[in-house]
Amino acid sequence: MSIGGGAHLAIERARSIDCSAMQIFVKNNMQWFARPLRREEIAAFLEHAQRRELQSAFAHANYLINLAATNPQFRSNSLRSLSEELVRADQFELPFLVLHPGAHLGAGEDAGLARIISSIDRVFAGLPKVKTRLALETTAGQGSCLGERFEHLAAIIANVREPERLCVCLDTAHVFAAGYDLATEKSTRNMFVEFDRVIGLDRLAALHLNDSKTARGSRVDRHEHIGKGKIGLDAFRFIMRDRRFRKIPKVLETPKGKDLAEDVVNMKTLRKLAEQKPR
């Protein structure tokens, strides 16, 4: 949901179309830094009359951050920006901030993962009192982006100093583009079996429910409306009906206009799938 006009207005936008879960940016998502939040901005969000109508609200980090950056200035900016966004998310009392792990930019997977681990350690060390966790997001594996294999996220979690401050957000379009099979309910179940084996379902904090414009294994991140892309409906039916995911927030990152009509259609599709019997 857009935070245009103030983060508190995102709550009104979400509730206007009957959302029960909401994801926001805590500042402009294409800028490194922003002025600190004012007390009245924080209060407007926390004390909004409709805030409690949302079962879940969380944030997504800006797209400039790259914890695996090799350029010293770029990495410095990434660390500072992530730290500031964690503080802002914590001020809004959000449980976690979704983050793309980073891109190694030619340095190689091992070097990239090592930089991500050390970057997270530095950020957390500087914010000992922040309660908002980092939710590492699965990626499509575009270019040199890390996170397209569950093993990447597991390695990060296993090697940071404070693993309890990490969780995971799974994006259906991303894992499909990365090569995981979501063609049927059975193959989707098997994908989650692998996720549980490698990472653990106890780490799963959120789901991004997006269909994919691109084919399985394309490593190209292009979101499509539910049931209109290459994934189809079976995977989403499985997710919506599996009791293990009932309390895990699910959000759409599909194209939409200002009137949010597309979100209404996609949510209607997902809620209808939740009522159908498994195939």
N, C-alpha and C positions, 0 to 999 in steps of 0.2 A: 504494500500500500504506500502511496505517495505521502511524504511528510510536508508537502507544500503548504505554507502558511503556519507550520508548527506541527510537531510530532503528535500533539493531542488530536489534531484533525484526522490523522490516519485512523484513529479509533472510530470516529464517526463514519468515515468512508467504509471501513470494514463492516460495521454493524448495519449500515444502510442496505447492504446486500446479504445480510444474515450470515456473515463469517463467524466462525467460532474460534478460528486461529488466524494470526496475522504476523507477517514478517515486514520489517521496516529497515531503512537505513537510518543511522543516527546522525547523519550529516550528508551533505552532497556527496554522492557516490563516485564522482569523478574529480574530486579535489583531495589533495593530501591532508590539509588541515582546516580547522574551523575555530572560530572564537569559542571560548568555554560557554557551556549552557548557563543561562541565568536561572535564579531560583524560581521565578514565576513560570518559566518554561517547563521546568521539572515538575512543579506542582500541578500545572495544567494537565500534564500527562498522567501523573499518579492519582490525582484526585478527580479525574474525569468521571462523570456520572455513569458512563457506559463501559468503563474499564473492566469492571467485574463481569460484564456480559461475555467477555472474551475468555475462553478457557485457556488460551495460550497466546503469548505475544513474545517474539524474539527478534533479533536483529541480524543483518548481513553486513559484513565489512565491505569497505569500498574496493573497487576493482584495480586500483593502482598498486596495492600492497603485494610485494613479492618477497617472502621470507628467505627465498633461496637466491636472491639477487647477488651477482658477483661484483657489481659496481658499488664502491663504498658509499657514495652519496645516496644512491637509490636504496641501498639496504638501510642506511641510517634513517631515511625518510619513512621507509616501511615500518621500522621498529617504533618510531615516534608516532606515526599515524595509527598503528594498531593499538598502541598503549592508550592514546587519546580516545579511540573509539571504545575500548573496553571500559574506560572510566565513564564515558557518556552512557553506555549500555547499563552499567552498574547504577548510575544515577537514576535511570528509568526503571531500575529493579527488574531488568530482563535476565532470564536464566542463562542464556548463552548467545554468543555472537558467531555466526556462520562465517567460515573463512576458507577460501581456496588455498591449499597448502603452499603453492609456489611453483616457479619454473626454473629449471637448472641452467637454461640459456647456453647449453653446449658443454657445461662442466661435467655432465654425467649424473646418473641417478644417485650413486652413492654420495658424491660430493654435495649434490642438491639436498638430499635428505639430511645430511650432517649439518648443513647451513640452516635448514628449517628447524631442526632440533635445538641448535644453539640459539637461534633467534627467539624461539618460544621461551627457552630458559631465561634469556635476558629480559624479555617483556614481563614474564611472571615475577621474576626477582624484583623488578621495580614496582610491582603492584601487589604487595603481599596482602592487602586488605580487600581487594576487589573480589566479589563473589561470582560475578559473571564468568562463565566458562567459555572456552573456545570450542566450537563445533567444527571439526575438520570435514570439509565437503568432498565427496567423491567427484572426480572430474572426468571429462571425456578424453583427456590425454592429448589435447591439441598442442602442436609444436613440441616444446620440451616440458610441458606442464606435468607435474607429479600428482599422484593421487588417483590415477585411472585403475590401479590395482589395489585391492584391499590390503595387500602386503605392505604397500607404501605407508598407509595410515597406521597399520599395526606397528610398523617399525618406529614411526614417530612417537606413538603412544608408549611403546616399550622403553624408549631411550630418553625421554624428557625427565627432568628431576621431579616434576609434580604431575604425574599422569592423571591424578584425580581431578585436575582442572581441565581435562580434555574430554570431549565426546565427539560424536560423528553425526553428520547429516548426509543421508543418501538421496541422490538425485536420480530418478529413473531414466531420464533422457541421457544423462552423463554415463551411467553404468552400461546402458545399451550401446551408446556410441563407442564406449571403451571395449566392447566385445562380449559382455555378459548376455546370456540368452534369456529374453523375456517374452518369447513367442507364445508360450502357453502358461497356464496356471502351474503346471508341474515344473516347467523350467524356471519359473519365477520363484517357486518354493525352493528349488535347488540352489538358486542364486543366494537366497537368504540363509540356506544351510551353510554355504561357503562363507558368507559374511559372518555368521555366528562362529564358525570354526576358526577363522582368521582373526577377527576383531572382537566378536562377542556382541550379541544382541543387547546386552546390558549397557553398551556404549551408544546405542542408537537413540538420539535425542529428537530428531526431526526427519521428515520425508518431504522432498520436493517432488511433487507429482506433475511431471511434464512428459508429454509425448515427444517424439523426435521426428524432425523433418528429414534426417539423414539415416542411412542404413546402419544396421548393427556392425560394429567394428570400424566405422568410418573415421572415428576420432575427431569428428566435427560436431561442435556444440550448437545445435539449432533447435529451439523448442517449438512444439506444435500443440494445438488444442487436443484435449483428451479424446482418443479414438479416431483422430484425423491424421495421425502420423504413422510411422513405420512400426511402432510398438503394438498398436491395436488396443483392444479393451480387456483381454484376458488377464494381463499383468495387473491392471488397476482393479479388476474385480477381486483378484486374490488379495491384494493389499487392503482393500476396503472391507473385506469380510474376515480377514484373519484376526482373531481375538487378541493376539500378541501386540498388534499395532493400534488397538482401539484408543489408547490414551496417548499415543504419540502424535504430536501436531503434524498436520499435512497442509502444505501450502502450494499454490499454483504460481508458476513464473512464466505464464503463457502470455502472448500478445494481447493487449487490451486498449480500449479508448478511455476517455475521461468518464464516460457514463458507466463503465465497468460491466457492460452488458455481456461481454465475452466470459468474464469470471462467473456470472450468474449461470450461463449455459454449462460451463465446465463443472461447476459445483453440483448442478442438477444431475449431470451425467454420473459423477462420482457417487452421489447419494443414492441414485437409482441402482448403481452397481452393488452398493452395500446391502441392498435388499434382495438381490438375486441369489439363487442357490448356486453353489459351486458346480462347475462342469465336471 
